[in-house]
Amino acid sequence: MSAKKILMITGDFTEDYETMVPFQTLLAMGYTVDAVCPGKKAGETVATCIHDFEGDQTYSEKRGHNFTLNATFADVDVAGYDALVIPGGRAPEYLRLDAAVIDAVKHFMEAGKPVAAICHGAQILTAAKVIEGRTVSAYPACRPEVELAGATYAEIAIDGAVTDGNLVTAPAWPAHPAWPAHPAWLSQFHAVLSGAAEGSLAA
C-alpha cells in the first residue's frame, strides 16, 4: 500500500474539506499524494472555500485556507501514478476546460486505475466523457450533467458514497468524516486502492 502514488488535481476555490481531509488522511495511511494545479508549481498555493449546509436552498460559501501544492502539474507523468483524486468546490468548473486535465482523467479511467471524485468533481468526469454506463454520485445540482453524460445518477444520502468498479464518488464532504464506521467515500476509495472492491456497488 505504501508504495502507491496518488495524484490529486485541484485548483483555486476547491472545497476546503474535500481537499485537505483526503490529502492528509491518505498521507497518514502511507500513500504518496501529489497535489497539483494547472499553471502552478510545487510550493505555490490554491485558495480553498468552505461549503456548508445551513438550511438555505443551496450551500453557503466561505473563504477557507490556502492549500499548498507539493508537486508541479507540468511535470506530472500520469503513467507513474496508481490513482486519482478529484475534489469538488468551484475549481472543477474551470479545471474541466484544461485539455491536459481531461487527458489525465481519461488515462486513469481508460487504464482502470482507482479514481475518487466528490461533489462538483463530477463536472470533470462528465467533461472527459468517461462515465457513460456508470453509476455516479455528485452534488445534486450536478445531476443533469451526470445524466447527460450517459451515467446513472446515484441518489444517495449526503454522507453516502458509491463504488462502480474503479470509480468511487460521493455527493459532498459529509461522506468522508465518519470513516470507517460506514461505507464512506474515503473508505470505499481505500478498498479499491487495496484491491478489496472489484466491481462492487455500495451506498
N, C-alpha and C positions, 0 to 999 in steps of 0.2 A: 504493500500500500504506500509506504513512504516514498517509493521511487516514482510514483505517478505525478505527472505535471499537469496542472490545470491552468487554462487561460481564462481570464476574466476580462471581458470587453465592456468598458464603462465610458461615461462622458459627463460633461457638465450638467448639473442638476439631476444626476442619478439619485434614486431614492436612498437615503442615508442607511436605514436598517437593512435594506436589500443588498447593499454593497458591503458595509462594514461587518455585519454579522456573518455572512457566508465567508468572507475573506478571512476573518480571524478564526472562525470555527474550523474551516478546512485546514488552515495552517496548524492549529492546535492538534488536529488529528494526524498530522505528519505529512500531509500533502505539500507539494510545492505549488504556490499560486502566484502567477504573474498577472498583475492588474495593469491594463494598458488602455490608452485612449488615442484615437487617431489625431495626429497633429501635435501630440505631446510626448515628452521624453520622461524617462525614469527620474524621479525626484521632483517632478512638477506635480501640481495638484489639480483635481477637479472639484468643483463646488457640489455639495450634496443638498438635497431638500428632504424635508420630513413630511410625509403624507399621513395624516391622522383621520380617524373616523369618529366624528364628534356630533353626529346627529343631523348633519346637513344632507342635502340631496346628493352631494358628491364629497369626496375627500377634501380636507383643508390642506394647505401647503405652507410650510415654514422653512426658513433657511436652516440648513444643517451645518455639518462640519466641512472642513477641507480634507479631502481624501488624497493621500499621497500615492502616486503611481510608483510601482517598483520595477517596471520594465518599459521599454520603448516600443510602441506599436510598429514603427517602420522596420524594426529589427526582428520582428517575430516570424518564425518559420512554423506554421501551424502543424506541419508534419511531426514536429518534435513534442507535441502536446497530446495527452491522453484524454482530455475532457475540456468542455467549455461551460462557462457560467455567464449568463446574461441577466444582469439586474434590471429592475424597472425604473420608474420615475419618468422624468421628461426627456432624458437622454436618448432613449430608443427612437423617438420620432425624428431626430436628426441623424443619428448614427446609421439608420437604415438607408440613408441617401449616399453613404460611402461605399463605393464598389468593393473596396478591399475588405470591409466588414462583411458584406454579403458573400464574397468569395470564401472568407474564413468560415462562416456559418455553414455554407454548402459543403466545405471539406469535412467538417465534423459529422454532419448528418449523413452525407453520402458514404463516409467511412464507417458509419455505425458506432462512432465514439459517443460516450455519455455526454449529453447536453442538458443543462438545467437552465430554465428561463422562468422568471417570475414577473407577475403583474404586467406592466406595459412592455416587458421584454419580448412578449409575443409579437409585437409590431415588427421586430427584426426578423423573426421566423417567417411571418407572413410575406414580408418584402422579399425574402430569399426564396420563397416558393418551395419550401421543403416540408410542409406539414400536410399535404394532401393525403386524405385517408387516415390521418392520425387522430387520436383523442387528445385534446389540448385544453388546459386551463389558462386563464388570463384574468386580468381585471375585467369585471363585467362590461365596462364601456368598450372593451376591445373585442367583444363577442362578434359583432358584424364582420370585422376583419378576419377573425379566425375562420368563420364560416365561409366567407367569400374566397378564402384560400383553400377551400376544399376539405377542411378538417371538421371534426365533430367537437363542438364546444362542451367541455365538461362543467356542468352546472353543479358545483360543489360548494361546501361551506368556505367562508373566507379563511379559515385556518386549516383547510384541507390541501391535498396535493394529489396529483395523478401521474402514474408512470405508464408510458406506452413504449415498450421496447427500450431504446436507448434514451428516450426523451422524458424528462421529468419537469412538470410545470405546476404552477400554483398561482392563485389569484392575487395574493398580496403578502406583505411581511408577517402578518399573524400566522402564516403557515409554517414558520420555522422555529419560534422560541420554545414550543412545547416538546421538541425533540429530546429523547426518543420515545416519549410516552404514547404517541400515536403516529400513524404514517405521515409525518410531516415532510415538507419539501426537502430539507437537508438530509433527513434520514433515508428518504427514498433515493436521493441522488447518491448518497454513500453506498446504498445497497447496489445500485447499478455500477458504481465505480469498482466495488469489491467483487462484482460478478454474482451477487446473490439474487438479483432480479433479472429474469430472462423473459422478456415479452409479457410481463405481468401488467395488470391494470389495478390500481388501488386508489382509493379516495378516502 
